[in-house]
Amino acid sequence: MLSFAEGDYAGAVETILPARYQAFRIGGSHAQRDIVNQTLIAAAERSGQWNLARALLAERVAVRPTARTKRAYERARSLAAAH
């Protein structure tokens, strides 16, 4: 999270990605743990890792198919195809 706050988005991806499935160990609500995944998605987008962002958003659409998530997925899919 510090890497993200400092604008090191690639570093945030590198740190969060391997640990994201361990987030349940820190406890807290589902919403608090969801922040880990939302931060990872934002870091992937901001670091230009569009294939990763698309994959993460596809997982999110499967679990939470909101209009906002679907729009974010489509944006990432388009940008991944362009790169």
N, C-alpha and C positions, 0 to 999 in steps of 0.2 A: 504494500500500500504506500510505503514511503517513496518507492521508485515512481509510482503513478503521480503522487503529489508533487514530486520534483520535475515531472515532465519527461521522465525516462520511461516511455511507454513500452519499448522493446524489453527493457529490464523488468518491468512489471509483468509482462507476459511470461518471461523466462522464470520468474519467481513464483507467480500464482498458478500457472498451468499445471505443474507437477503436484501442487498441494490442494487443488480445488476439491478433490473428492475426500479430502481429510477435514474439510471445514466443519463437518458435523461434530468433530471432537472438541471444538472450542465452545460448543453449547450455543445458547441464544435461540432466538426465534427463527422460524423459517425465513422470515423477511431479512433478518440480520445476516443469516448465512447466504441468502440470495445476493447480497451486496458483493460478495466475493465473485460470483459469476458475472454480475453486471459490470464490475470493475474490470474483469478479465476481457469481456467483450469490448468495452470502451477502449482498453489498452490495445487490443488487437486492431481495432479500427484506426485509432490515432497513430499507430506505428505502421500502418499500411499493410498489415498482414490480413488481407481480405479473404483469402481462402480459410484461414483459421476463424476469422470473424463470422464468415458464412456458416461454417460447421457448428460453431457455438450457438449461433442464432437458430440454426435448424433444430438443434437439441431443445432450445428454449421454445420454439414454435410447437414442438411436439408436446411439451409439458404445459405451456401457457400460450395458447393460440390467440393472443390479443391482436387487435388491429395494429397497434404500435409495433409489436414484435414482428408481425408479418411484413410491415413496411420496412423495418430495419433489415430484415432478412433479404428482401428484394433488393434493397440498396446495396447490401454487401455482395449479393450474388452478381449484380450488374458490375460492380467495381472489380470483383474477382475475375470475371470474364474479360474485362478490359485490360487487366494486367497480366 
